[in-house]
């Protein structure tokens, strides 16, 4: 038997596993250290009570013969699809049908698995820095080519996100087929305006490209004029797939629920990408837990929405505390306004990993090195607003009192 | 952009979607028909009370700040992996480490996604008849070639399962790389002895092949001398991957939990397949709901095991009722002893789909046409023991009283 040789091109470990290992080593040698983890983008607030109540009810249904549910439909149950359509799209003037929404166990799964429906021959454009999953899944699929000394991949077209362009990439000068965009961005925390997205939609429609739009952080948008969905942009339905998640919106990282929107207008010749994804999911996926689907439905109730807002405000405030504190400490900071992520420049002469080590050593604060998100992330660092308010304050105080 | 053209080779709809559509049409034109569904292999008994109790507790933990859990590890939490190791392997004399077990949201996902780690150039051997997912996922990946007039695929090596060989396939005469085996079998309901499996393990070790062993139905084995895991066979650790599921064992179809075992000894040259799958899952999967993992853990408790046994016995009895009834009605029947599935020959002169229509028309019983599982399934039919005892009895009575 022969393996998929593309796997051998990948670095042996995933960014967050490397961080976890480094922190464990530090913690083992410093058992009394009060470590504060502002690295991984995982939530810490409990689930909204509306979801907890809904899950108790659903669990009871699963224990009763007359209300027991077996295999869910692969694409999701009507009750949750209808809520998504109404609250996430219709309410913002976007016309999306329920059969254009595919419920899943996570945006990571979907952004990874979506490659199944595309040819290996497509030219992929990725931002740099970028969420590593987009890169690694394309390396696995054979769309990346070989790694260059710079750490970049030979077949990718890179979209530079730099301090100079405020981390909003310019259009590629060549023709590309698949374009990964994520706004509000992970890791930089920057959001895109309608005008900014229109530029990409026009490019994609002109060149027959598909935009793979990751909107997992849309709930953090605080400026009312910013788009929450790419489908707010005219023309997006013929060129975009959108990935959404309940993980960051409602704290579902531990219960697993997300969804992907593929408009029926999105065609490649006479083939509907919606049909291809429906076939992919029907063949390789068996739906989301009934209990989780009820939990997701509940966040669209009046109480649910209020509880979600409370959590989002909590994290947003943390992000502001971090951003303000870093600025006080003399750092240059981006993001944190429409995002849980603060992105900042590390002191001159240090690499991102140098700063990771120094920060851990001097303040016991764990962050994420920018270079873990791509070569252009070198010299930057990410802290997240997902910690507790108390620990976030404490972390900021420690950073302000440290000398780097 | 270019799509994955292999998708266009697939039939437009999945077997069970076609059945659902036909039943809906019948039901729409016959609104008073008392339809009994013994087609899809979905469970109907409520979840074991031990799992219900565990889920209520886990839901409460998720609603409390001090016990809330975020992202689970992609490969599963220690508490459930330890139970799996102890009860499913150690207790049967099999030495499997926790890091050889990968928890997931379903065996369908895993048997579909496992292809990611293998080269497109591998020669795939599939049984005929077969669970369609193994075939369709390899068509999507480009390992199937083109469909022939017979309904078979040009690049596959077919392992015939016929009445003549008691639906236990012979070894291929050529060299193959990936071999899909499923015992107790879906759809035929036949189980394999240790001697039978040893034949495959020896073949695979000799030829450097990998056996993709689907043991989703092992809980239905009633004959004590039959293997429940391929790892009961000497030499299997260097040539086999095993897929297990809580769906059929404990009725988890609606809550989604399964696992895959890849021994560390399974190598391709100096590359460990366990490492490749770990990387695949870390990149494209984000773990199983914490609540579901607690539900799975609970089935290994004393009460849990007793409740699971009760459900399995219930379905087994249904399968026996079906098998006995079909025999009384003059049919030749296989399976149903170590399996929830009864597999039988349709009356001479009819195709499997003919019989599907006639059975629905004359008895309002829904089954699964054998030809839906491959060309060699033509002339056979599957009924499942997953219905209620009352409806199963009623279905059998109707069949006995009908003339075909």
Interface residues (C-beta under 8 A of the other chain):
Chain A: X1 X2 X3 X4 X5 X7 X8 X10 X14 X17 X40 X42 X43 X44 X45 X46 X47 X49 X52 X55 X56 X59 X60 X62 X63 X64 X65 X68 X69 X70 X71 X72 X105 X106 X108 X109 X112 X113 X116 X117 X118 X119 X120 X121 X122 X133 X136 X137 X140 X177 X178 X208 X209 X210 X251 X253 X254 X255 X256 X268 X271 X273 X276 X279 X280 X282 X283 X284 X285 X286 X287 X288 X289 X290 X291 X292
Chain B: X1 X2 X3 X4 X5 X7 X8 X10 X14 X17 X40 X42 X43 X44 X45 X46 X47 X49 X52 X55 X56 X59 X60 X62 X63 X64 X65 X68 X69 X70 X71 X72 X105 X106 X108 X109 X112 X113 X116 X117 X118 X119 X120 X121 X122 X133 X136 X137 X140 X177 X178 X208 X209 X210 X251 X253 X254 X255 X256 X268 X271 X273 X276 X279 X280 X282 X283 X284 X285 X286 X287 X288 X289 X290 X291 X292
